[in-house]
Amino acid sequence: MTSTHGAANGVRFVLSTIPFLLAGCSVFDGATKPDWVTGTSRAFPSDRYITGLGEAETVASATEKAYASVAKVFKANVSSEAREWESYLLVENRGKSRDERRLTLDHVTNVTTDKVLENVSVLDQWYDEPRRLHWVLAGLSRGAAETATLARLVELDQSIETQVAESRDARNPLTRLRLLKRATNALVIREAHNSDLRVLRLNGQGVAPRYRVAELTAELERLVAAVPIGLELSGDHREAIARALSEGLVREGLAVVGAGSGKGMTEGPPPVLALKGLVRIWPIDVRDPQFRFVRWCSDFVLVESATQRVVGAFARGDKVGHLSVPEATGKALRSIQLEFASEVSKNVAAYVYGDVEATSEPVSGACPREPDARTVPM
């Protein structure tokens, strides 16, 4: 149950094993046409195997098509599951289009379905000599794949239960958020495996989870609101940059509070973390007959509000040219708003959700204490 891109990934994996798989297969030529070419197979019945058929001028191409045919059986099931996960995708990719959120869903299902497809093998092949075409039958055993999938579900259920319990017992809101985020991620992956199980079983039944994706997602959103990010900016174009940062953080699923009127900033509990930053833009003397240049720099730290411990540091700068200083300044500001703000927001979210460890190591590109020319006015 993945996208076409996911199917290609599964195919690429198995192609490397084709020479070994084919070594154990018999090749039937001419009139000895096996039953699976035109109908069902007595040797590999549908109640025991999920199969796919491929034909092409080369064995490799026919095998690729056969594997893709098996993959489609699983990947076609994605649409029926997508609605259940939409609430999670809205939190995971807030502010992004439905197509972009769908890419996240495809990524999740790649993790599970491609794992199932590792058990696919070439069951038989036949060469149609008059037409000069190779036929390949690929498939996997329902029973063996079901056993492996059930074992994975048990493992995930134990992990989800532990993380949910620890999250609800934890006192630190950031710890609670991280544990529940991991549990929700695992639950989505668990449901993807469960969807594969429905395909593997003839009765189409999976194993009901203890928690629903929508249930944990709603709880996760409440915890996110309890871990707001404060914005404290200084330097040039503070309001414009604050709006860009706020919107970027909200797209990452975070709550934002702070001075200013930026979109996404809300009233609420005091910030658990503070994003403190300085941005400067100033003209520089570059001997160019056509263009005028400005330099911009940024220096940000992420600080725990209660302890004032620095847990993250981000810095970046660049030189920008245009026909005039105001135009170069506008171009630099757009770069900060579109690119740097998004980069900082992703790094903050990675720390909040526990995807990266805290770091206070200095980073290159920090603003000089005094610019080498007068700062451009806001």
Disulfide bonds with the S-S distance in Angstrom:
Cys297-Cys367 2.01
